[in-house]
Amino acid sequence: MNFDKKIKSGLVENKSSLKGKYEEVYSQTFFTSFAGIHSCIINSIKNELLGKKVIDIGCGAGRLSIFASAYATKVDGFDFSEKAIEIATLLAECCSAGNTNFFVGDAGNSKISGKYQVALISEVIEHAQNPLDLFKKANDCLEKNGLLVVSCPNFHNFRGFTYMTMLSLFDFPMSIADLRQVFVEDIEEWAKQSGFKLERTIGLLYDLGWVERAFVDMKKRVPLAAQDKKVKGLNYKAYNKWLEASANRNKELVNWLEKNGYLKEIKRIKVSCKKTSNASQEFFEKAAEYISDEKENENRWCCEKAPFNKTGAGTIFVLRKADTAKKEGDC
């Protein structure tokens, strides 16, 4: 069911151009994922992390790895962006996360020694040329009954309906870096093909999916996509009026979900961050903000109750490595 982007000139042409894009991004900012996602991941699996070895595939600037390191024995983070690994290494120093190690490379070609009990793939598969390869590599890295946690954007929500309409009907380039839009059915299929079973699904980003942030995001995104597509004459005034009215009406739904216990507050992970001799004041200030994993009134909620756990603008999937070993007497 996944909608792969048609790779075109001016967008992301290949793995090399994507790497170049992220080198540029990490030269400017740490903030490549929404606040709250990493805290929710760790809160959801922290008991599974105790005393375990963890691999973070596509670790970016290292926040998720550092959060995991507070519970795990060892965390190894991999990313193909040299700048990201540079940031993550210095950030770990500022956070006294001595049991973390960061390496330049990806899951497909990194020389990973030993086995892990937990694998993390956060906000990566939508950028991957072949997500199934990531799932298979994670399986190879994990011991028997190992845990795989995947997070990615989701489009079964108000924002997603507009986003996918523009993309699927008019081929509007809605994102520069995303190569695909991932659905629950995709995760289930990739899991089946790579030897995992889906245990839990956790919804995120309900503000981005349904209310004011959805309106603000699409108000900016659609004109830019139309410009890239060289489409003129669209009635943005009418479109924006409809977006805003719908977002306001959706507040009733979100408020009802919160009132009735479907949406729960995300408790932020707290990590101490101190300036070191290797960190500039500018780096330290950015690092302290980044590691807080918090932005005012952004991504307050998570949801594990069906069917609403599949309607946020982001989703966490908790999967277990299936036992494929033959039992005694099996043919």
Secondary structure, 3 states (H helix, E strand, C coil): CCEECCCCCCCCCCHHHHHHHHHHHHHHCCCCCCCCHHHHHHHHHHHHHCCCEEEEECCCCCHHHHHHHCCCCEEEEEECCHHHHHHHHHHHHHCCCCCEEEEECCCCCCCCCCCEEEEEEECCHHHCCCHHHHHHHHHHHEEEEEEEEEEEECCCCHHHHHHHHHHHHHCCCCCCCCCEECCHHHHHHHHHHHCEEEEEEEEECHHHHHCHHHHHHHHHHHHHHHHHHCCCCCCHHHHHHHHHHHHHHHHHHHHHHHHCCCCEECCCCCCCCCCCCCCCHHHHHHHHHHHHCCCCCCCCEEECCCCHHHCCCEEEEEEEECCCCCCCCCC
